Amino acid sequence: MLPVEKTDVQALLIMDHIKTIATLLCLLLLAACEVSGPILPTDARTPEGGAEQLVVAEELGTESQLLRNYPAQIAVLLPFSSLQQPEAATIRDGFIASHLTSSATTPDGTAPTLKFYDTTLIGPQESYLRAQIDGADFIVGPLLKYELEEIIGNAGLIPTLALNSFDSGQSAPPNFYQFALAPEDETREIARRAVANGTLNAVALVQNSDWGLRLLGSFRTEFETLGGQLLQFRSYDSDSQDFSLAITTLLNIQSSNQRRQRLAANLGVSLEFEPRRRQDIDVIFVATDAGTGRLLVPQLRFHYAGDIPTYATSAVYESYASDSDLNGVLFPDTPWVLSGDDTSSQLKASLETYWPQRTAPPWARLYGLGFDAYRLIPLLHNRLEKFSSITALSGELSLGNDGRIRRQLPFAQFRNGRPLVIDAEAPRDRSIEVVSDLETEKSTELAMLR
């Protein structure tokens, strides 16, 4: 690959993102952040007198000052020129907003410097090496799985927080951390909540894809490790609109119909009959997105499964618009999407005003990912491996022994077409879910990359 001058990269990034950065400045000004000077994606600095942190870190056994002790230079690697440019820009904006609204300083008392690299323009390996040559003390990114695979051979020297994760079982070198909006985190949360509720016999209905089977595997492993039993599962094609065969087979309704037919034939008369589903199911797990869920969930109710607790991942929630077809479905999601304190609510209001196209749940999750990635840097850079957790936009975050950032998430349930937050403590009575009010806003429906 021909060498790419940093000034060329900077110029391209500035031209490509000047409108977005100008909007970000307006957003932050309205959010009561005292910002002065230009905001450039290649060298963003926090002026003196920055606003207080939006995310409160709760950390055991260490001085709170360490949470604000940042490395001098931070490199961010994102695919700005790829098909994932909107996702990359959303993560970048969350990262910069977190930087500008924090009181972070380096050991010498100055604000940390941010340098952004386009992994599509100059390649992930070149970006990673260039960041190190340019003097990065900490690297955030890359974003895409194949980019992680390309840089892993050069990783380990500079502390790195990747914004995705390797497949299970693949080890990472020291100083290499993984922070992703992994749906496997959500399936493990679902399994834990189901077991805590005493619902130990499950069936699953999953999309016939790598995504669906991956979620089935993570749910089953966690559920059975905790003492539950996956009785049966069925897969469905995502382009289908009729899921009756998979559902009736899963619920054993076909056998009930067959018994009726045999009895009617033996008696020689027609019989008044209502099919009966199997009675040993305590909980249902469905791996579905919102579009398919709107068709699948009503069909579960039609086939006599409406009284069984039914869980899905956050992929089922993609728009703030009312969605009564999903009534009854429980799902985990980030605190940033489901609720929030007064400060984060103000930030949401500013985003709604200036970026209405980026306030739908899928985009909000990515914004929160960027925001929280910045907050994690001092904990990882200062090697605070004993920290318990931090309360963040993406959930309650903790560091695993494998270098992965784990997320603990709140739950919501669709009621009257809208998700209502369920109390954090899993209720023991499976027939009762205590809910609290949740503010909802309309926004554009957007699809999220899995």
Buried (B, 14 or more C-beta within 10 A) or exposed (E): EEEBEBEEBBEBBBEBBEEBBEEBBEBBEBBEBEBEEEBBBBEBBBEEEBBEBBBBBEBEEBEEEBBBBBBBBBBBBBBBBBEBBBBBBBBBBBBBBBBBBBBBBBEEEEBBBBBBBBBBBBBBBBBBBBBBEEEBBBBBBBBBBEBBBBBBEBBEEBBBBBBBBBEEEEEBEEBBBBBBBBBBBBBBBBBBBBBEBBBBBBBBBBBBBEBBBBBBBBBBBBBBEBEBEBBBBBBBEBEBEEBEEBBBEBBBBBBBBEEBEEEEEEEEEEEEEEBBBBEEBBBBBBBBBBBBBBBBBBBBBEBBBEEBBBBBBBBBBBBBBEBEBBBBBBBBBBBBBBBBEEBBEBBBBBBBEBBEEBBBBBBBBBBBBBBBBBBBBBBBBBEBEEBEBBBBBBBBBBBEEBBBBBBBBBBBBBBEEBBBBBEEEBBEEBEEBEBEEBEBEEBEBBEBEB
